[in-house]
Every structure is written in C-alpha cells, then in structure tokens.
Amino acid sequence: MTNKQRIVTYSASAAVGIAVTVAGMLGYADGAIAGCGGVLLAISALKLFKGYRYETDPAYAKRIDTSNADERLAFLATKAAESTFQLSVILLAVLSLALRPLGANDTANLLGCIMAGQVALYWLSYLFVSKKY
C-alpha cells in the first residue's frame, strides 16, 4: 500500500471513529462503543501524523525504509509473535482447565473455544503459507 492509500484509509477510519464517538455522546451508542470510536480516532490520527512525517522528513523516511528492510528486525518480530502465540495458547488451556473445578464452566468453555480457534487459525495459515512458499 502506498503512502497516499494509507492516508485515505486512515482518514476514512478517523471519520468512522468521529462518527461512532459522536453517536455515543448523543446516546445512540453504548459507552463502550463510543470508547472504541475514540480509540479508532486516536490510532488513525497517530498513523496520519506518522504518514505526514514520512512524507516531509527525509531522514525519518530513510530510517523507516532501512528498518523495514532489516532482516534482523523481521526475524525478531517473527520470534516475538511465535512466543506470544505459544504463551497465549498455553495460558488459555491452563485457565480453561483451572476454572472448571471452581464452577466457572461457561468461562472455561469460552476460553477453550478461543484456544481451539487460535490453533485452527494457525493450522489454516500454516497450510496457506506452506503452499505459497
């Protein structure tokens, strides 16, 4: 995606964030939904500022381009994602098993389903990536 496409995308998401936040303030949406709109607006504004800085500051643009092409950073990001996934699956399994004797069967079932969904999604993405590469 080019920087101009990112600007359009983040401007549209900022507009959605504003609309959701205003809807929450006027009582048309729940407070949690309005909060999500505010977060969407904040993230979009930060991304737009980052895109503006990329366009106007050549030193910053060069540093970003260099870091995007750095294989070491890509390897570290991959390892961090792998560790996070493994830890989340193990934690969900332990919580699912630990909550059953405490009588929280619904929560344990939900956590087990989330864990199974993560593992299924991992398996599907593994199949996709293995065919692609």
C-alpha positions as CSV (number, residue, x, y, z in Angstrom):
1,M,0.0,0.0,0.0
2,T,1.4,3.4,-0.9
3,N,1.5,6.3,1.5
4,K,-1.3,8.1,-0.3
5,Q,-3.5,5.0,0.0
6,R,-2.7,4.8,3.7
7,I,-3.7,8.5,4.1
8,V,-7.0,7.8,2.5
9,T,-7.6,4.6,4.6
10,Y,-6.6,6.3,7.9
11,S,-8.7,9.4,7.1
12,A,-11.7,7.2,6.5
13,S,-11.1,5.3,9.7
14,A,-10.7,8.6,11.6
15,A,-14.1,9.7,10.2
16,V,-15.7,6.5,11.3
17,G,-14.1,7.0,14.8
18,I,-15.5,10.5,15.0
19,A,-19.0,9.3,13.9
20,V,-19.0,6.5,16.5
21,T,-17.8,8.8,19.2
22,V,-20.4,11.4,18.4
23,A,-23.1,8.8,18.3
24,G,-22.0,7.6,21.7
25,M,-22.0,11.2,23.1
26,L,-25.5,11.7,21.7
27,G,-26.8,8.5,23.3
28,Y,-27.2,6.5,20.1
29,A,-24.4,4.0,21.0
30,D,-23.2,2.4,24.2
31,G,-20.3,4.0,26.1
32,A,-18.0,1.1,25.3
33,I,-18.8,1.5,21.6
34,A,-18.1,5.2,21.9
35,G,-14.8,4.4,23.6
36,C,-13.9,2.1,20.7
37,G,-14.6,5.0,18.3
38,G,-12.3,7.3,20.3
39,V,-9.6,4.7,20.2
40,L,-10.0,4.3,16.5
41,L,-9.8,8.1,16.1
42,A,-6.7,8.3,18.2
43,I,-4.9,5.5,16.3
44,S,-5.9,6.9,12.9
45,A,-4.6,10.4,14.0
46,L,-1.3,8.9,15.0
47,K,-1.0,6.9,11.8
48,L,-1.8,10.1,9.8
49,F,0.8,12.0,11.7
50,K,3.3,9.2,11.0
51,G,2.5,9.3,7.3
52,Y,2.8,13.1,7.3
53,R,6.2,12.9,9.0
54,Y,7.3,10.2,6.5
55,E,6.4,12.5,3.6
56,T,8.0,15.7,5.0
57,D,11.1,14.4,6.9
58,P,13.6,12.7,4.6
59,A,15.8,11.5,7.4
60,Y,12.8,9.8,9.1
61,A,11.8,8.3,5.8
62,K,15.2,6.8,5.3
63,R,15.3,5.4,8.8
64,I,11.9,3.8,8.4
65,D,12.8,2.3,5.0
66,T,16.1,0.9,6.4
67,S,14.3,-0.6,9.4
68,N,11.7,-2.2,7.1
69,A,14.4,-3.9,5.1
70,D,16.4,-5.1,8.1
71,E,16.2,-8.9,8.2
72,R,17.3,-9.0,11.9
73,L,14.2,-6.9,12.9
74,A,11.9,-9.1,10.8
75,F,13.4,-12.2,12.5
76,L,12.9,-10.7,16.0
77,A,9.3,-9.8,15.2
78,T,8.6,-13.3,13.9
79,K,10.1,-14.9,17.1
80,A,8.2,-12.5,19.3
81,A,4.9,-13.3,17.5
82,E,5.7,-17.0,17.8
83,S,6.4,-16.8,21.6
84,T,3.3,-14.7,22.1
85,F,1.1,-17.2,20.3
86,Q,2.5,-20.1,22.2
87,L,2.2,-18.4,25.5
88,S,-1.4,-17.4,24.8
89,V,-2.4,-20.9,23.8
90,I,-0.8,-22.4,26.9
91,L,-2.4,-19.8,29.2
92,L,-5.8,-20.3,27.7
93,A,-5.5,-24.1,28.2
94,V,-4.4,-23.7,31.8
95,L,-7.1,-21.2,32.6
96,S,-9.7,-23.4,30.9
97,L,-8.7,-26.4,33.0
98,A,-8.3,-24.4,36.2
99,L,-11.7,-22.8,36.1
100,R,-13.7,-26.0,35.7
101,P,-13.3,-27.2,39.4
102,L,-14.2,-23.7,40.5
103,G,-17.6,-23.9,38.9
104,A,-17.0,-21.4,36.1
105,N,-17.9,-23.8,33.3
106,D,-19.1,-21.2,30.9
107,T,-15.9,-19.2,31.1
108,A,-13.8,-22.3,30.8
109,N,-15.7,-23.4,27.7
110,L,-15.3,-19.9,26.2
111,L,-11.5,-19.9,26.9
112,G,-11.3,-23.4,25.4
113,C,-13.1,-22.4,22.3
114,I,-10.9,-19.3,21.9
115,M,-7.8,-21.6,22.3
116,A,-9.2,-24.0,19.7
117,G,-10.0,-21.2,17.3
118,Q,-6.4,-19.9,17.6
119,V,-5.0,-23.3,16.9
120,A,-7.3,-23.8,14.0
121,L,-6.4,-20.4,12.6
122,Y,-2.7,-21.2,13.0
123,W,-3.2,-24.5,11.1
124,L,-5.1,-22.8,8.3
125,S,-2.5,-20.1,7.9
126,Y,0.3,-22.8,8.0
127,L,-1.4,-24.6,5.2
128,F,-1.7,-21.4,3.2
129,V,1.9,-20.3,3.8
130,S,3.2,-23.8,3.0
131,K,1.5,-23.7,-0.4
132,K,2.6,-20.2,-1.1
133,Y,6.3,-20.7,-0.3
